[in-house]
Amino acid sequence: MVDYSRRLLALSTAVLFASTTISFADAPAELVEAAKKEGSLTTIALPHDWCGYGDIIAGFKAKYGLEVNELNPDAGSKDEVEAIKANKDNKGPQAPDVIDVGLSFGPDAKKDGLTQPYKVSTWDSIPAELKDADGHWYGDYYGVMALEVNTDIVKNVPKDWADLLKPEYANTVALAGDPRASNQAILAVQAAGASSGAKPGAAAAEAGLKFFADLNKAGNFVPVIGKSGTLAQGATPIIVTWDYNALAGRDTLKGNPPVEVVVPASGVLAGVYVQAISAYAPHPNAAKLWMEYLYSDEGQVGYLKGYCHPARFQDLVKNNKVPKEVLDKLPPAAAYEKAFFPTLDEQAAAKDVITKGWDKVVGANVK
């Protein structure tokens, strides 16, 4: 995992790849036919401004003519897994066919018998470090933790985690999820802890809880889930979120208000998300077709257009499949030079510490 991540970062910092036409390979005809007979796909936790999912979903619907039933776009990774558990015997519209969760949630879902294996046509071009050998889960994209700042309100933009503790940032700092359930928020807490020099995993998680406890005691933490709307309204002028969400939010707001996206000088945590098909999927063939689309050149470039680095990035670059205009929109390469990827074990240890310790140590009910 760590070795591949270094290679991935090295590739993502290059800016001189030739632009070329993307080839949109077709999924197996028999799978398309079977999926069309099912008629629809049920997703969960896919906000349209997250990783370009709005356009990706629209592209899937247009290409295959299936309906997409979108459940709770603001759900966290834990909520997605719980939705599978709660609907094991339900083939209705509340049962998700597919999930997109933080890396540490994939192996757990497999262990609990909640996923079914499937290997897409482009399976061999997904690095081994980013997928389950049996096909139960597979990495789709990664990003780094960043600060999304409303500069109409925050005139002195913070450059690092420690800056957020200053009195000038009273009632400004929010997380983009509930750290008791959201993978994004859990990793944000770990990133804050790592900025103090703590080792990734349990140590960084404990340091991160202390950081947010101090932030809360200082009156700087806002226990509201930060979104583009709350940022624009001034309720959460600084949001700790993935860089791709911050960049997409900036684009959506179109300068009203102006937004600056900051990759902190330290604690630059990078996180991978993974796809999986529910073992109880009401539409298993539609779910497989969805995976074929996501891992096609078209789907992977769709992630990149949403500022997310896709799992097949290395293969796309090698075969000159990444349009130069897409690469040119990404943040400066230097911002990612200090990025680190917690291992599965480190993520699991941090998740345990943070989800169990947040209420006791920080005491802020994020909602």
Secondary structure as a PSIPRED ss2 file (coil, helix, strand):
# PSIPRED VFORMAT (PSIPRED V4.0)

   1 M C   1.000  0.000  0.000
   2 V H   0.000  1.000  0.000
   3 D H   0.000  1.000  0.000
   4 Y H   0.000  1.000  0.000
   5 S H   0.000  1.000  0.000
   6 R H   0.000  1.000  0.000
   7 R H   0.000  1.000  0.000
   8 L H   0.000  1.000  0.000
   9 L H   0.000  1.000  0.000
  10 A H   0.000  1.000  0.000
  11 L H   0.000  1.000  0.000
  12 S H   0.000  1.000  0.000
  13 T C   1.000  0.000  0.000
  14 A C   1.000  0.000  0.000
  15 V C   1.000  0.000  0.000
  16 L C   1.000  0.000  0.000
  17 F C   1.000  0.000  0.000
  18 A C   1.000  0.000  0.000
  19 S C   1.000  0.000  0.000
  20 T C   1.000  0.000  0.000
  21 T C   1.000  0.000  0.000
  22 I C   1.000  0.000  0.000
  23 S C   1.000  0.000  0.000
  24 F C   1.000  0.000  0.000
  25 A C   1.000  0.000  0.000
  26 D C   1.000  0.000  0.000
  27 A C   1.000  0.000  0.000
  28 P C   1.000  0.000  0.000
  29 A H   0.000  1.000  0.000
  30 E H   0.000  1.000  0.000
  31 L H   0.000  1.000  0.000
  32 V H   0.000  1.000  0.000
  33 E H   0.000  1.000  0.000
  34 A H   0.000  1.000  0.000
  35 A H   0.000  1.000  0.000
  36 K H   0.000  1.000  0.000
  37 K H   0.000  1.000  0.000
  38 E H   0.000  1.000  0.000
  39 G C   1.000  0.000  0.000
  40 S E   0.000  0.000  1.000
  41 L E   0.000  0.000  1.000
  42 T E   0.000  0.000  1.000
  43 T E   0.000  0.000  1.000
  44 I E   0.000  0.000  1.000
  45 A C   1.000  0.000  0.000
  46 L C   1.000  0.000  0.000
  47 P C   1.000  0.000  0.000
  48 H C   1.000  0.000  0.000
  49 D C   1.000  0.000  0.000
  50 W C   1.000  0.000  0.000
  51 C C   1.000  0.000  0.000
  52 G C   1.000  0.000  0.000
  53 Y H   0.000  1.000  0.000
  54 G H   0.000  1.000  0.000
  55 D H   0.000  1.000  0.000
  56 I H   0.000  1.000  0.000
  57 I H   0.000  1.000  0.000
  58 A H   0.000  1.000  0.000
  59 G H   0.000  1.000  0.000
  60 F H   0.000  1.000  0.000
  61 K H   0.000  1.000  0.000
  62 A H   0.000  1.000  0.000
  63 K H   0.000  1.000  0.000
  64 Y H   0.000  1.000  0.000
  65 G C   1.000  0.000  0.000
  66 L C   1.000  0.000  0.000
  67 E E   0.000  0.000  1.000
  68 V E   0.000  0.000  1.000
  69 N E   0.000  0.000  1.000
  70 E E   0.000  0.000  1.000
  71 L E   0.000  0.000  1.000
  72 N C   1.000  0.000  0.000
  73 P C   1.000  0.000  0.000
  74 D C   1.000  0.000  0.000
  75 A C   1.000  0.000  0.000
  76 G C   1.000  0.000  0.000
  77 S H   0.000  1.000  0.000
  78 K H   0.000  1.000  0.000
  79 D H   0.000  1.000  0.000
  80 E H   0.000  1.000  0.000
  81 V H   0.000  1.000  0.000
  82 E H   0.000  1.000  0.000
  83 A H   0.000  1.000  0.000
  84 I H   0.000  1.000  0.000
  85 K H   0.000  1.000  0.000
  86 A H   0.000  1.000  0.000
  87 N C   1.000  0.000  0.000
  88 K C   1.000  0.000  0.000
  89 D C   1.000  0.000  0.000
  90 N C   1.000  0.000  0.000
  91 K C   1.000  0.000  0.000
  92 G C   1.000  0.000  0.000
  93 P C   1.000  0.000  0.000
  94 Q C   1.000  0.000  0.000
  95 A C   1.000  0.000  0.000
  96 P C   1.000  0.000  0.000
  97 D C   1.000  0.000  0.000
  98 V E   0.000  0.000  1.000
  99 I E   0.000  0.000  1.000
 100 D E   0.000  0.000  1.000
 101 V E   0.000  0.000  1.000
 102 G E   0.000  0.000  1.000
 103 L C   1.000  0.000  0.000
 104 S C   1.000  0.000  0.000
 105 F H   0.000  1.000  0.000
 106 G H   0.000  1.000  0.000
 107 P H   0.000  1.000  0.000
 108 D H   0.000  1.000  0.000
 109 A H   0.000  1.000  0.000
 110 K H   0.000  1.000  0.000
 111 K H   0.000  1.000  0.000
 112 D C   1.000  0.000  0.000
 113 G C   1.000  0.000  0.000
 114 L C   1.000  0.000  0.000
 115 T E   0.000  0.000  1.000
 116 Q E   0.000  0.000  1.000
 117 P C   1.000  0.000  0.000
 118 Y C   1.000  0.000  0.000
 119 K C   1.000  0.000  0.000
 120 V C   1.000  0.000  0.000
 121 S C   1.000  0.000  0.000
 122 T C   1.000  0.000  0.000
 123 W H   0.000  1.000  0.000
 124 D H   0.000  1.000  0.000
 125 S H   0.000  1.000  0.000
 126 I C   1.000  0.000  0.000
 127 P C   1.000  0.000  0.000
 128 A H   0.000  1.000  0.000
 129 E H   0.000  1.000  0.000
 130 L H   0.000  1.000  0.000
 131 K E   0.000  0.000  1.000
 132 D C   1.000  0.000  0.000
 133 A C   1.000  0.000  0.000
 134 D C   1.000  0.000  0.000
 135 G C   1.000  0.000  0.000
 136 H C   1.000  0.000  0.000
 137 W C   1.000  0.000  0.000
 138 Y E   0.000  0.000  1.000
 139 G E   0.000  0.000  1.000
 140 D E   0.000  0.000  1.000
 141 Y E   0.000  0.000  1.000
 142 Y E   0.000  0.000  1.000
 143 G E   0.000  0.000  1.000
 144 V E   0.000  0.000  1.000
 145 M E   0.000  0.000  1.000
 146 A E   0.000  0.000  1.000
 147 L E   0.000  0.000  1.000
 148 E E   0.000  0.000  1.000
 149 V E   0.000  0.000  1.000
 150 N E   0.000  0.000  1.000
 151 T C   1.000  0.000  0.000
 152 D C   1.000  0.000  0.000
 153 I C   1.000  0.000  0.000
 154 V C   1.000  0.000  0.000
 155 K C   1.000  0.000  0.000
 156 N C   1.000  0.000  0.000
 157 V C   1.000  0.000  0.000
 158 P C   1.000  0.000  0.000
 159 K C   1.000  0.000  0.000
 160 D C   1.000  0.000  0.000
 161 W H   0.000  1.000  0.000
 162 A H   0.000  1.000  0.000
 163 D H   0.000  1.000  0.000
 164 L H   0.000  1.000  0.000
 165 L H   0.000  1.000  0.000
 166 K C   1.000  0.000  0.000
 167 P H   0.000  1.000  0.000
 168 E H   0.000  1.000  0.000
 169 Y H   0.000  1.000  0.000
 170 A C   1.000  0.000  0.000
 171 N C   1.000  0.000  0.000
 172 T C   1.000  0.000  0.000
 173 V E   0.000  0.000  1.000
 174 A E   0.000  0.000  1.000
 175 L E   0.000  0.000  1.000
 176 A C   1.000  0.000  0.000
 177 G C   1.000  0.000  0.000
 178 D C   1.000  0.000  0.000
 179 P C   1.000  0.000  0.000
 180 R C   1.000  0.000  0.000
 181 A C   1.000  0.000  0.000
 182 S C   1.000  0.000  0.000
 183 N H   0.000  1.000  0.000
 184 Q H   0.000  1.000  0.000
 185 A H   0.000  1.000  0.000
 186 I H   0.000  1.000  0.000
 187 L H   0.000  1.000  0.000
 188 A H   0.000  1.000  0.000
 189 V H   0.000  1.000  0.000
 190 Q H   0.000  1.000  0.000
 191 A H   0.000  1.000  0.000
 192 A H   0.000  1.000  0.000
 193 G H   0.000  1.000  0.000
 194 A H   0.000  1.000  0.000
 195 S C   1.000  0.000  0.000
 196 S C   1.000  0.000  0.000
 197 G C   1.000  0.000  0.000
 198 A C   1.000  0.000  0.000
 199 K C   1.000  0.000  0.000
 200 P C   1.000  0.000  0.000
 201 G C   1.000  0.000  0.000
 202 A H   0.000  1.000  0.000
 203 A H   0.000  1.000  0.000
 204 A H   0.000  1.000  0.000
 205 A H   0.000  1.000  0.000
 206 E H   0.000  1.000  0.000
 207 A H   0.000  1.000  0.000
 208 G H   0.000  1.000  0.000
 209 L H   0.000  1.000  0.000
 210 K H   0.000  1.000  0.000
 211 F H   0.000  1.000  0.000
 212 F H   0.000  1.000  0.000
 213 A H   0.000  1.000  0.000
 214 D H   0.000  1.000  0.000
 215 L H   0.000  1.000  0.000
 216 N H   0.000  1.000  0.000
 217 K H   0.000  1.000  0.000
 218 A C   1.000  0.000  0.000
 219 G C   1.000  0.000  0.000
 220 N C   1.000  0.000  0.000
 221 F E   0.000  0.000  1.000
 222 V C   1.000  0.000  0.000
 223 P C   1.000  0.000  0.000
 224 V C   1.000  0.000  0.000
 225 I C   1.000  0.000  0.000
 226 G C   1.000  0.000  0.000
 227 K C   1.000  0.000  0.000
 228 S H   0.000  1.000  0.000
 229 G H   0.000  1.000  0.000
 230 T H   0.000  1.000  0.000
 231 L H   0.000  1.000  0.000
 232 A H   0.000  1.000  0.000
 233 Q H   0.000  1.000  0.000
 234 G C   1.000  0.000  0.000
 235 A C   1.000  0.000  0.000
 236 T C   1.000  0.000  0.000
 237 P C   1.000  0.000  0.000
 238 I E   0.000  0.000  1.000
 239 I E   0.000  0.000  1.000
 240 V E   0.000  0.000  1.000
 241 T E   0.000  0.000  1.000
 242 W E   0.000  0.000  1.000
 243 D H   0.000  1.000  0.000
 244 Y H   0.000  1.000  0.000
 245 N H   0.000  1.000  0.000
 246 A H   0.000  1.000  0.000
 247 L H   0.000  1.000  0.000
 248 A H   0.000  1.000  0.000
 249 G H   0.000  1.000  0.000
 250 R H   0.000  1.000  0.000
 251 D H   0.000  1.000  0.000
 252 T H   0.000  1.000  0.000
 253 L H   0.000  1.000  0.000
 254 K C   1.000  0.000  0.000
 255 G C   1.000  0.000  0.000
 256 N C   1.000  0.000  0.000
 257 P C   1.000  0.000  0.000
 258 P C   1.000  0.000  0.000
 259 V E   0.000  0.000  1.000
 260 E E   0.000  0.000  1.000
 261 V E   0.000  0.000  1.000
 262 V E   0.000  0.000  1.000
 263 V C   1.000  0.000  0.000
 264 P C   1.000  0.000  0.000
 265 A C   1.000  0.000  0.000
 266 S C   1.000  0.000  0.000
 267 G C   1.000  0.000  0.000
 268 V C   1.000  0.000  0.000
 269 L E   0.000  0.000  1.000
 270 A E   0.000  0.000  1.000
 271 G E   0.000  0.000  1.000
 272 V E   0.000  0.000  1.000
 273 Y E   0.000  0.000  1.000
 274 V E   0.000  0.000  1.000
 275 Q E   0.000  0.000  1.000
 276 A E   0.000  0.000  1.000
 277 I E   0.000  0.000  1.000
 278 S E   0.000  0.000  1.000
 279 A C   1.000  0.000  0.000
 280 Y C   1.000  0.000  0.000
 281 A C   1.000  0.000  0.000
 282 P C   1.000  0.000  0.000
 283 H C   1.000  0.000  0.000
 284 P H   0.000  1.000  0.000
 285 N H   0.000  1.000  0.000
 286 A H   0.000  1.000  0.000
 287 A H   0.000  1.000  0.000
 288 K H   0.000  1.000  0.000
 289 L H   0.000  1.000  0.000
 290 W H   0.000  1.000  0.000
 291 M H   0.000  1.000  0.000
 292 E H   0.000  1.000  0.000
 293 Y H   0.000  1.000  0.000
 294 L H   0.000  1.000  0.000
 295 Y C   1.000  0.000  0.000
 296 S C   1.000  0.000  0.000
 297 D H   0.000  1.000  0.000
 298 E H   0.000  1.000  0.000
 299 G H   0.000  1.000  0.000
 300 Q H   0.000  1.000  0.000
 301 V H   0.000  1.000  0.000
 302 G H   0.000  1.000  0.000
 303 Y H   0.000  1.000  0.000
 304 L H   0.000  1.000  0.000
 305 K H   0.000  1.000  0.000
 306 G C   1.000  0.000  0.000
 307 Y C   1.000  0.000  0.000
 308 C C   1.000  0.000  0.000
 309 H E   0.000  0.000  1.000
 310 P E   0.000  0.000  1.000
 311 A C   1.000  0.000  0.000
 312 R C   1.000  0.000  0.000
 313 F H   0.000  1.000  0.000
 314 Q H   0.000  1.000  0.000
 315 D H   0.000  1.000  0.000
 316 L H   0.000  1.000  0.000
 317 V H   0.000  1.000  0.000
 318 K H   0.000  1.000  0.000
 319 N C   1.000  0.000  0.000
 320 N C   1.000  0.000  0.000
 321 K C   1.000  0.000  0.000
 322 V C   1.000  0.000  0.000
 323 P C   1.000  0.000  0.000
 324 K H   0.000  1.000  0.000
 325 E H   0.000  1.000  0.000
 326 V H   0.000  1.000  0.000
 327 L H   0.000  1.000  0.000
 328 D C   1.000  0.000  0.000
 329 K C   1.000  0.000  0.000
 330 L C   1.000  0.000  0.000
 331 P C   1.000  0.000  0.000
 332 P C   1.000  0.000  0.000
 333 A H   0.000  1.000  0.000
 334 A H   0.000  1.000  0.000
 335 A H   0.000  1.000  0.000
 336 Y H   0.000  1.000  0.000
 337 E C   1.000  0.000  0.000
 338 K C   1.000  0.000  0.000
 339 A C   1.000  0.000  0.000
 340 F E   0.000  0.000  1.000
 341 F C   1.000  0.000  0.000
 342 P C   1.000  0.000  0.000
 343 T C   1.000  0.000  0.000
 344 L H   0.000  1.000  0.000
 345 D H   0.000  1.000  0.000
 346 E H   0.000  1.000  0.000
 347 Q H   0.000  1.000  0.000
 348 A H   0.000  1.000  0.000
 349 A H   0.000  1.000  0.000
 350 A H   0.000  1.000  0.000
 351 K H   0.000  1.000  0.000
 352 D H   0.000  1.000  0.000
 353 V H   0.000  1.000  0.000
 354 I H   0.000  1.000  0.000
 355 T H   0.000  1.000  0.000
 356 K H   0.000  1.000  0.000
 357 G H   0.000  1.000  0.000
 358 W H   0.000  1.000  0.000
 359 D H   0.000  1.000  0.000
 360 K H   0.000  1.000  0.000
 361 V H   0.000  1.000  0.000
 362 V C   1.000  0.000  0.000
 363 G C   1.000  0.000  0.000
 364 A C   1.000  0.000  0.000
 365 N C   1.000  0.000  0.000
 366 V C   1.000  0.000  0.000
 367 K C   1.000  0.000  0.000
